[in-house]
Amino acid sequence: MLIVMQKSATEEQIAAVAEQIISLGMRAEVLPGSLRTAIGVMGNTGYVDADQVLLMPGVKEIIHVSKPYKLVSREWRPEDTVVRVGRTEIGGDRPFAVIAGPCSVESEEQALSCAREVKRLGAALFRGGIFKPRTTPYAFRGLGEAGAGILNQVRGSVGLPVVTEVMHVSNLDLVASCADMLQIGTRNMQNCDLLLEAAKTGMPILLKRGMSALLEEFLLAAEYILDAGNGNVVLCERGIRTFETSTRNTLDLNSVALARELSHLPVIVDPSHGTGRASLVKPLSLAARAAGAVGVMVEVHPEPQKALSDGQQSLDFAGFAELAAALSL
């Protein structure tokens, strides 16, 4: 439920309404807007008869939020959320954000050379996995703690903010120590314990859509993070599993446009995982921007043919330069 205050409502009137909501056993979140202030009501399990609140001084109207995801919805917050990662801002009318780097951090030389090149070409953030969930247990699964030291070198010597995946609550502190943004991957989108613990760090979170998740389930996963008090969430569409086998996944650009319509959170696209083909990354990046995405996350490797993971979908430096030019970075 949203209580919309009049434009002329005073701070005292807003505080009085919030106190009234709390006295009814619910939570009140004051939501300042460009035109007027609203007060979000949380903790109600059903319809609330709020006639007594409607009669309070300064109250304009009460809106009952229809979506199961309240905090994430545009009913709750009509204006775009902008998420700050280091000095980069993602969302709203900010510049199109490109996150680039290797699927996996393999060595200090590989990570640093890649970070320097993608920064030179206009990338805003560096991506690189140190814990990698793999379909087979025999594939390269990341450097772990040793990789954390390399990511800190990237942050220190190259100066790019770092986003990397956290897979388990037990390694959350380690990952948080070497990253500026935490990635919750497709396999953990509905890992509620991890969502809540990651939210508690207060760090920006990149939430990737589960490979078989409905859009509503995706937005409800984000709701866990916002409900825990962390509104710094960027949604990432990375393709879903369908009957089509010609590409690794089916990149669901429908959901990019719809998520932008339904939610105030910024939405980016991962065309590398969405297609599994390096040759398709550029056209799908352009399509993602046209569909309303505010950024892309792409895999870049100095020598994709030698990559320990996902080489077939990784751009080389020349390929990333072409993408950067196409996106006018």
C-alpha positions as CSV (number, residue, x, y, z in Angstrom):
1,M,0.0,0.0,0.0
2,L,1.2,3.5,-0.8
3,I,0.1,6.7,1.0
4,V,0.5,9.6,-1.3
5,M,1.0,12.9,0.4
6,Q,-0.1,16.3,-0.9
7,K,2.5,18.5,-2.4
8,S,2.1,20.9,0.5
9,A,2.5,18.3,3.2
10,T,4.9,19.3,5.9
11,E,7.7,17.1,7.4
12,E,5.6,17.0,10.6
13,Q,2.6,15.7,8.7
14,I,4.7,13.1,6.9
15,A,6.2,11.9,10.2
16,A,2.8,11.7,11.8
17,V,1.5,9.4,9.1
18,A,4.6,7.2,9.3
19,E,4.1,6.9,13.1
20,Q,0.5,6.0,12.7
21,I,1.4,3.2,10.3
22,I,4.0,1.9,12.8
23,S,1.4,2.0,15.6
24,L,-0.7,-0.3,13.5
25,G,2.1,-2.9,13.5
26,M,3.4,-2.3,10.0
27,R,6.5,-0.8,8.5
28,A,6.6,2.7,7.0
29,E,9.1,3.7,4.3
30,V,9.2,7.4,3.3
31,L,9.7,7.8,-0.4
32,P,10.6,11.3,-1.5
33,G,9.7,12.1,-5.1
34,S,10.3,14.9,-7.5
35,L,6.6,16.1,-7.2
36,R,5.4,14.8,-3.8
37,T,6.3,12.4,-1.0
38,A,4.8,8.9,-0.7
39,I,4.9,6.6,2.3
40,G,5.2,2.9,1.5
41,V,3.4,0.5,3.9
42,M,5.0,-2.9,4.4
43,G,4.2,-5.8,6.6
44,N,0.5,-6.1,5.8
45,T,-0.5,-9.6,4.7
46,G,-3.8,-8.5,3.1
47,Y,-6.0,-5.5,2.3
48,V,-5.7,-2.7,4.9
49,D,-8.7,-0.5,5.7
50,A,-6.8,2.8,6.0
51,D,-9.7,5.3,6.3
52,Q,-8.3,6.7,9.5
53,V,-5.0,7.4,7.7
54,L,-6.8,9.0,4.7
55,L,-8.3,11.6,7.0
56,M,-5.0,12.6,8.5
57,P,-3.6,16.1,7.5
58,G,-1.5,16.2,4.4
59,V,-2.7,12.8,2.9
60,K,-3.8,13.0,-0.7
61,E,-4.7,9.4,-1.6
62,I,-4.1,5.8,-0.8
63,I,-3.0,3.3,-3.5
64,H,-3.2,-0.4,-3.0
65,V,-0.3,-2.0,-4.8
66,S,-1.5,-4.9,-7.0
67,K,1.8,-6.6,-7.8
68,P,3.2,-9.3,-5.5
69,Y,6.5,-7.5,-5.8
70,K,5.9,-4.2,-4.1
71,L,9.2,-2.5,-3.5
72,V,10.4,-3.4,-7.0
73,S,7.4,-2.2,-8.8
74,R,6.8,1.2,-10.5
75,E,3.6,1.4,-8.5
76,W,5.8,1.8,-5.5
77,R,8.4,4.0,-7.1
78,P,7.6,5.6,-10.5
79,E,11.0,7.1,-11.0
80,D,14.0,5.1,-12.3
81,T,16.4,3.9,-9.7
82,V,20.1,4.8,-10.3
83,V,22.6,2.4,-8.8
84,R,26.1,3.7,-8.1
85,V,29.1,1.4,-8.3
86,G,32.3,3.2,-7.5
87,R,32.1,6.3,-9.7
88,T,29.8,4.7,-12.2
89,E,26.1,5.2,-12.1
90,I,23.8,2.7,-13.8
91,G,20.2,3.5,-14.8
92,G,17.9,6.4,-15.5
93,D,19.4,8.8,-18.0
94,R,23.0,7.9,-17.2
95,P,25.3,6.8,-20.0
96,F,24.9,3.3,-21.3
97,A,27.1,1.1,-19.0
98,V,29.3,-1.6,-20.4
99,I,30.7,-4.3,-18.0
100,A,33.4,-6.3,-19.6
101,G,36.1,-8.9,-18.8
102,P,36.8,-12.6,-18.8
103,C,34.4,-15.3,-17.7
104,S,37.0,-16.5,-15.3
105,V,40.1,-14.9,-13.8
106,E,42.9,-17.2,-14.9
107,S,46.1,-15.3,-14.0
108,E,47.3,-11.9,-13.0
109,E,48.6,-11.2,-16.5
110,Q,45.3,-12.2,-18.2
111,A,43.1,-10.2,-15.8
112,L,45.3,-7.0,-15.8
113,S,45.8,-6.9,-19.6
114,C,42.1,-7.4,-20.1
115,A,41.1,-4.8,-17.6
116,R,43.5,-2.2,-19.1
117,E,42.2,-2.8,-22.6
118,V,38.5,-2.8,-21.8
119,K,38.9,0.4,-19.7
120,R,40.8,2.1,-22.6
121,L,37.9,1.2,-24.9
122,G,35.3,2.6,-22.6
123,A,34.1,-0.1,-20.2
124,A,32.7,1.2,-16.9
125,L,33.2,-2.0,-14.8
126,F,35.4,-5.1,-14.9
127,R,33.8,-8.5,-14.6
128,G,35.8,-11.6,-13.7
129,G,34.8,-14.8,-11.9
130,I,36.9,-16.4,-9.1
131,F,34.2,-18.9,-8.1
132,K,32.6,-20.5,-11.1
133,P,29.5,-22.7,-11.0
134,R,30.0,-25.2,-13.8
135,T,27.7,-27.9,-15.3
136,T,30.4,-30.5,-15.0
137,P,32.6,-30.9,-11.9
138,Y,35.6,-31.5,-14.1
139,A,35.6,-28.1,-15.7
140,F,37.7,-25.1,-14.4
141,R,35.8,-23.7,-11.4
142,G,37.9,-20.6,-10.6
143,L,40.9,-19.6,-8.6
144,G,39.0,-18.9,-5.4
145,E,40.9,-17.0,-2.8
146,A,44.0,-16.6,-5.1
147,G,41.7,-14.9,-7.6
148,A,40.5,-12.4,-5.0
149,G,44.0,-11.0,-4.7
150,I,44.1,-10.5,-8.5
151,L,40.8,-8.7,-8.5
152,N,42.2,-6.3,-5.9
153,Q,45.1,-5.6,-8.1
154,V,42.7,-4.8,-10.9
155,R,40.9,-2.4,-8.6
156,G,44.1,-0.8,-7.4
157,S,46.3,-0.5,-10.5
158,V,43.7,-0.2,-13.3
159,G,41.0,1.7,-11.3
160,L,38.0,-0.1,-12.7
161,P,35.2,-1.1,-10.2
162,V,34.9,-4.9,-10.1
163,V,31.8,-7.2,-10.2
164,T,32.2,-10.8,-9.4
165,E,29.9,-13.7,-8.5
166,V,29.3,-14.9,-5.0
167,M,28.1,-18.5,-4.8
168,H,27.7,-19.2,-1.2
169,V,27.2,-17.4,2.1
170,S,30.5,-18.9,3.4
171,N,32.6,-17.0,0.8
172,L,30.6,-13.8,0.9
173,D,33.1,-11.9,3.1
174,L,36.0,-12.9,0.8
175,V,34.1,-11.9,-2.4
176,A,33.0,-8.6,-0.8
177,S,36.6,-7.8,0.1
178,C,37.7,-7.8,-3.6
179,A,34.6,-6.5,-5.4
180,D,32.6,-3.3,-5.7
181,M,29.5,-5.1,-6.8
182,L,28.2,-8.6,-5.9
183,Q,26.8,-10.8,-8.7
184,I,24.1,-13.3,-7.8
185,G,24.2,-15.8,-10.7
186,T,21.4,-17.6,-12.5
187,R,21.8,-20.8,-10.4
188,N,21.4,-18.8,-7.2
189,M,18.6,-16.4,-8.2
190,Q,16.2,-18.1,-5.7
191,N,18.8,-18.9,-3.0
192,C,17.0,-16.8,-0.4
193,D,19.6,-17.1,2.3
194,L,22.3,-15.8,-0.1
195,L,20.0,-13.0,-1.3
196,L,19.4,-11.9,2.2
197,E,23.0,-12.1,3.4
198,A,24.3,-10.3,0.3
199,A,21.7,-7.6,0.9
200,K,23.0,-7.0,4.4
201,T,26.4,-6.0,3.0
202,G,24.8,-2.9,1.6
203,M,26.8,-3.4,-1.6
204,P,25.3,-3.0,-5.1
205,I,24.0,-6.3,-6.3
206,L,23.8,-7.6,-9.9
207,L,21.0,-10.1,-10.0
208,K,20.9,-12.4,-13.0
209,R,17.7,-14.1,-14.1
210,G,17.4,-17.8,-13.6
211,M,17.6,-19.8,-16.7
212,S,14.1,-21.1,-16.2
213,A,12.6,-18.3,-14.2
214,L,9.5,-16.4,-15.0
215,L,9.8,-12.7,-15.1
216,E,7.6,-12.5,-12.0
217,E,9.9,-14.9,-10.1
218,F,12.9,-12.8,-11.2
219,L,11.3,-9.6,-9.8
220,L,10.3,-11.4,-6.6
221,A,14.0,-12.5,-6.1
222,A,14.9,-8.8,-6.3
223,E,12.1,-8.1,-3.8
224,Y,14.0,-10.2,-1.2
225,I,17.0,-7.9,-1.5
226,L,15.0,-4.7,-1.3
227,D,12.9,-6.0,1.5
228,A,16.1,-6.6,3.4
229,G,16.9,-2.9,3.1
230,N,19.2,-2.8,0.1
231,G,17.8,-1.0,-2.9
232,N,21.0,-1.0,-5.0
233,V,20.0,-3.8,-7.4
234,V,20.6,-4.1,-11.1
235,L,18.6,-6.7,-13.0
236,C,20.4,-8.8,-15.6
237,E,18.7,-10.7,-18.4
238,R,21.0,-13.5,-19.5
239,G,18.8,-15.7,-21.6
240,I,16.4,-18.5,-20.7
241,R,16.2,-22.1,-21.6
242,T,13.7,-22.9,-24.4
243,F,13.2,-25.5,-27.1
244,E,15.7,-23.7,-29.4
245,T,19.1,-25.3,-29.6
246,S,20.9,-23.2,-32.2
247,T,22.1,-20.8,-29.5
248,R,23.2,-21.5,-25.9
249,N,20.1,-19.7,-24.5
250,T,17.2,-17.6,-25.9
251,L,17.9,-14.0,-25.1
252,D,14.5,-12.7,-23.9
253,L,14.4,-9.1,-25.0
254,N,10.6,-9.1,-24.4
255,S,11.3,-9.3,-20.7
256,V,13.8,-6.5,-20.9
257,A,11.2,-4.1,-22.2
258,L,8.5,-5.5,-19.8
259,A,10.8,-5.4,-16.8
260,R,11.5,-1.7,-17.5
261,E,7.7,-1.1,-17.7
262,L,7.0,-3.0,-14.4
263,S,10.0,-2.1,-12.3
264,H,12.0,1.0,-11.5
265,L,15.2,-1.1,-11.2
266,P,17.9,-0.7,-13.9
267,V,18.0,-3.6,-16.4
268,I,21.1,-4.7,-18.3
269,V,21.6,-7.6,-20.7
270,D,24.3,-10.3,-20.9
271,P,24.4,-11.2,-24.6
272,S,27.4,-13.5,-24.1
273,H,25.5,-16.0,-22.1
274,G,22.3,-15.1,-23.9
275,T,23.6,-16.4,-27.2
276,G,26.8,-18.4,-26.4
277,R,28.2,-17.1,-29.7
278,A,30.8,-14.3,-29.9
279,S,29.5,-13.3,-33.4
280,L,26.1,-12.4,-31.9
281,V,27.3,-10.3,-29.0
282,K,27.4,-7.0,-31.0
283,P,24.0,-7.2,-32.7
284,L,22.3,-8.4,-29.5
285,S,24.0,-5.6,-27.5
286,L,22.5,-3.1,-29.9
287,A,19.1,-4.8,-29.8
288,A,19.2,-4.8,-26.0
289,R,19.8,-1.0,-25.9
290,A,16.9,-0.5,-28.3
291,A,14.7,-2.6,-26.0
292,G,15.4,-0.3,-23.1
293,A,18.4,-1.9,-21.4
294,V,20.7,0.6,-19.6
295,G,23.8,-1.5,-20.1
296,V,25.4,-4.8,-21.2
297,M,27.8,-7.3,-19.6
298,V,30.0,-9.0,-22.1
299,E,32.8,-11.5,-21.9
300,V,36.2,-10.4,-23.2
301,H,39.4,-12.5,-23.2
302,P,42.9,-11.8,-24.7
303,E,42.9,-15.2,-26.4
304,P,39.4,-16.7,-26.4
305,Q,40.6,-19.9,-28.0
306,K,42.7,-20.6,-24.9
307,A,40.1,-19.5,-22.3
308,L,39.5,-21.9,-19.5
309,S,35.8,-21.2,-19.6
310,D,33.3,-19.9,-22.2
311,G,35.8,-19.1,-24.9
312,Q,33.3,-19.6,-27.7
313,Q,31.2,-16.6,-26.4
314,S,34.1,-14.3,-25.5
315,L,35.1,-11.4,-27.6
316,D,38.8,-10.8,-28.3
317,F,40.2,-7.3,-27.9
318,A,39.5,-6.4,-31.6
319,G,35.9,-7.7,-31.2
320,F,35.4,-5.6,-28.1
321,A,36.8,-2.5,-29.9
322,E,34.1,-3.1,-32.6
323,L,31.4,-3.3,-30.0
324,A,32.6,-0.2,-28.2
325,A,32.6,1.7,-31.5
326,A,29.1,0.4,-32.3
327,L,27.9,1.6,-28.9
328,S,29.7,4.9,-29.3
329,L,31.5,4.4,-25.9
